[in-house]
Amino acid sequence: MSDGPARRRNPGKSPWGGARPFSIKTKLGALVVISVLITTGLSMIAVRTETELRFITVFSMIATLLITQFVAHSLTAPLDDMNAVARSISHGDYTRRVRENRRDELGDLAQTINAMADELEAQDRQRKELVANVSHELRTPIAGLRAVLENIVDGVTEADPETMRTALKQTERLGRLVETLLDLSRLDNGVVPLKKRRFEVWPYLSGVLKEAGMVASARAGMATGSGSHTRTDVHLHLDVTPPELVAHADPERIHQVVANLIDNAVKHSPPHGRVTVRARRGPQPGSLELEVLDEGPGIPRTEWHRVFERFNRGSADRPHGPGSDGGTGLGLAIARWAVDLHGGRIGVAESERGCRILVTLPGASSVSG
């Protein structure tokens, strides 16, 4: 959506930057001029034809009232339409829109109301998706944990280490989902300050990749349901040039970005595929470019704008690799949030094979906190 509900426009200006040819001020001014001309013309006719002034006054008033009624109707009719649409929005109906067939201030107001309705409709859809997705994600581990505990209580199984290990896995799965939802809550409330510092990129990213591999190995063989992959067949490769490259950012937030991008790339990789994390100096002094590339099916260009939306899990026929549960669809949304906090950019870039996510961080020149 190109125009948000809060977009400001200069009075008397069209959306293209020029003066409005049919603004309300112009119409009211024309009404005054026409009324004066009618009165003056009728007065001149009265003088030449020796018509009584009272008749001229009556004719002048009638003509002025008719023109005023016409102009007033052209102004109040769209306001009635906007009022009806606003009332529908207040009752939760976000499907109605105002007709945008005017080139004046009311036309701009109609565009703003329609943009607001679009935003509210999108937020309402996201809220419903949140409830549906969270309910779905919570139901599976809770049902599994309940089944294990019921079997122990009923004496079907004993509380041996293997049974308790199964229960622990389900509990850990719930914990990871709650942690993801907490990240989402921080994203919405904007309560996470940045703690920037300088750090060497190679050892930092090397640690992130090593941790990702260790976590995958530890979780192999069990479903996570929270967006963390269990693939151990995918090779992680790090490419940092120059080796002494230094970044200025919040390491914890960048860890979220890289970890989520790796997680997403591994899920979509083919068996025994390769995921590459590449770091380079950015185009601006002190900036940093990070790339995460995989060898999966890639993302259609028509879906590029939706990649970082919440709960978006892709539309491919087989969007996830073997051993992947698909996750919650929040990882890339959280990655975008962390990049936005730094004042950077994140998006899908052109790639000959697979998917290539490009992150640009402005470095020390960005606004911290």
N, C-alpha and C positions, 0 to 999 in steps of 0.2 A: 504494500500500500504506500503510495507516494505522498499522500497528504494526510497527516495526523490531525486529530480533532483540535489540537492546540496550535495549529499553524496560524500565524498572524499575517494579515495583509494590511497594507497602507490604505487608509480611507481614500476613496476616489480613484483607486488604482485597480486595474484589471489583474488577473493572475499572471499575465504575460508582461507586466511591468509598465504598460501604458495607461493613459487616462481612460476611464470608462465612458463610452459614448452615450450610455443610457443610465447614468446613475440617478438615484432618488433626488439628489440635490438639483441635477439638471432638469428633471421632470417638474419639480416644484417651482423652479425658476421659470420654466416655460409656461407653467400654469399662471403665474403672476403676470408674465408679459402678455399672454393671450388675453387675460381678463382686462388688463389695462387697454390693450388695443381694441377690444370689443367695446368697452365703455367709451373710449375716445371716438371710435368710428360712429357709434350711435349718436354721440353728442354732436358730431359734425353734421350728421344727417338731420338731426333735430333742428339745428340752426338754419340749414338751407331750406328745409321743407316746412319750417315753422310748426313742427310737431310739438305737442305739449311735453314738457320735461318728465312728467310723471310716467308717461308711456315708455319713454326711452329708459327710464330707471328700471321699470318692471322688466322690459325686454333684456336689459343688461344683466339684471340679477338672475333671470331664468337661464340665460346662456352661460353665465359664470357657474351657476349651480350644476348645470348639466355636465360641463367640462370637469368641474371638481369631483362630481360623482363618478365619472369615468376613471379619473386618475386614482381616486380613493379605492375604487373596486380593484384596480390593477395592483394596488399595494396591499390591501387586506386579504384578498383571496389566497395568495401564497402563505400568508401568516396563518390563516385557518388550516391550511394543509400541514404546515409545520407543527401547529399545535396538536393536530390529530396524531401525527407521527410521534411527537414527543410523549403524548399520553400513552400510546401503545408501547413505547420503549419503557416508560415507567412501570407498566404492567408486565414487563418481561417478554414482550413480543419484539424481537430485533430484526424481523424480516421486512418491515415496511420501510420505504424510502421516500424522500421528498423529490418531486420532479425538479430537475436542474435545467430549466429552459429559459433562464433569465440572465441578463448581462449587467446586473447592478448589484447593490449591496445585499439584496435578498437572495440573489443567485449564489453569492459567496456564503451566505448563512445556510442555504440549502446544502451546499457542498460540505460545510463543516458538520451539519447535523448528520448527513449520510456517512461521513468519515467516522463520527462518534458512534453511530449505530454499527458500522463495520467492526470497530474496536471492541465494543461491548459484546457483539455476537461472537467474535473470536475468543474473548475472555470467558464467556459463558461456555463455549465449546471446550476450551482448555480445562475449565473447572470440572465439567462432566467427565472428560477424559482422565483427569487426575483421580477422581473418585473411582472410576471403573478400573484404571490401571493399578492403583494402590490396593483396591479390594482384591483384584486378581493375584497380585504379587504376594499379598499377605495370606491368602487362603491356602496356598499350597504348603508352605512350611508349617503353618499352624495345624493343618490337617495331618501332616506327617508326624509332627511332634505329639499331637493328641493320640494318634494311633499307637505310637511307641509306648506312651505312658499308660494307655488303656490296657495294652497287652501285659504290661508289667503288673498293673493293679489286678487284672483278672487272672493272673497266674499263667497266662499263655506263654510268656517268655520270662526269663530271669533277668535281673538287673546286672548282667555281666558287663565287662568292659566293652564288648562289641555293641551291645544294645545301647549302652549309654553314649558310645561314640556316635551312633546314628542320631540320637537325640541332640547331642552337642552340635552336629553338623546343621541340623534344622535351626537350632538357636543362633548359631553363627550367621546363618542365612538371613534370619530376621534382623539381627544386629546390623548387617551390611545394608539392608534395605532402609532401616531407620536412619543410618548414617547418611545415605544418599538423600533421603527426604529432609534431613537437617541442613544439608548443603543447599537444597532447593529453597528452604525457608530463609537461609541467610542471603541467598540470591535475591529473593523478593524484598526482603527488608533492608538490604544494603548495609548490614551491620558489620561487615568484614573489612577492617582497615588494611591497607597495604603496608608491609614491612620490608621495604626495599633495601638491598645491599648488593655489593659487588661480589661476584663469585666466578670461579673458573668453570667454563661450560663443559669441558671434556669429563673431568671427574664427577661433576654433578649429574650429567645425563647418563654416564656409565653406571652410577648408583641407581638411577631410576630404572634403567633397563634390567639391571641385575635383580632389583626388587621385584619387577614384573615377572621375571622368569621364575624366581623362587616362590612367589605367591601362586603362580599357575601350577607349579609342581606340587605345592602343598594341597591345592584344591582339586587336583586331577581326580577324576572318577566320581565327583559329586556335583550336582547342579547347584548353582549359586542363586539364580533368580534375581540378582541385584546388579548385574552389569559387569561382573568380573569374569574374565575368560578362564577356561580350564584347559586350553590348548597347550600342549608341550611339544608338538611337532613343528611349530613355526619358529624359524631362526630370527633372532633380533640382531640387527646390525647397526652400529653407530658410526657416523661419518661427521667429524668436526674439523673444519678448516678455517683458519690455522689452528694448530693444536693448542696454542696459548690463548685462544679466544676467551674474552671476559664479557659477562653480561651484568646488567644492573636492573634487578627486578626483585619481586617477592618470591623466594625459592619455594615456599609452601604452595602458593597459588600456581606457579609454573609447573610444579610437580603434579597438581591436579590436571593441568592442561595436557602435559605429555603422557601421563598415565592413562587418561581417558582416551587420548588419540591412539596410543598403542593398543589399548584394550579393544577399541573399535576395529583397528586394522587387523589384529590377530583373529578376531571373530570372522572377518570376511575373507581371510586368506585361504587359499587352497591347501590341501594336505601337503605338509613339508614345504610350505611357502616361506617367503622371506619378507620381513618388515624392516624398513630402513628409517632411522631417525637421523636427519641431516641438519647441521647447524652452520650458518654462515654469517658474516657481517652484513648488516642491513644497508640499504641505500643511503641512509642518513648517518651522520657521525654518532656513535654510541648505540645505534639500533642493532637489532638482532633478528635474523630470519631462521625459523625452525620449520622443517618439513618432515612429515611422516608419510611414507609411501608403502603401499602394499601391492600384492600381485593378484588381488581378487577380481571380481567381475566389474568393479568400478561403479560409478554413480552416473545415471543419465543426466545430461545437462538440464533437462526440465525439472530435475529434483534438487539441483544445487541450492536453490533458495530455501529449501525446506530441511536441509541437512541438520541444522542446528536448532530446529524447533523441538520443544519438549515432547517426549513420547513418540517421536518419529523414529520408526524402526526400519524404514526403507520399504520400497515397493517391489523389490526384485523377487523372482519366483523362489530363489534359494538364497536369501540374503545373508545367511550365516553359515559359517563353516562347521565341520563336524565337531561335536562336543560343545557347541555353543547353544545357550538357551535364548539368545536374543537380547537379554538385558531389559532394563526399564525404559530405555530411550531417553534417559536424562544425562548421560555422560557427556555428549557433545554440547548440550545446552549449558552444562556447568563449565565446560571448557571455554565456550564463548563468553560466559559471564566473567571468568577469570581474566581473559584477554582484554575484555572491555574495561575492567578495573584498571588495567595498565595503560589504557588509551591506545591499545594496539588494534590490529586487524586479524581476522581469521576467516578462511574461506576455502572452498574447493578450487584447485588450480588444474590447468591442463596437464594431462599425463598420457604417455603412449600406452601404458598398461596399468591396470588397477586404479586405485584412488590415491590422489595426492592432496593432502591438507597442508596449506601454507599459513604460518603464523608470523606476523611481523610485530615486534615489540619496539617501542620508540626509545627505550633505554633511559638514561639519566635525565633527558629533557622532558619526560612525561610527568604528569601531575601525580604525586603520591598521596595515598589516603583518600 
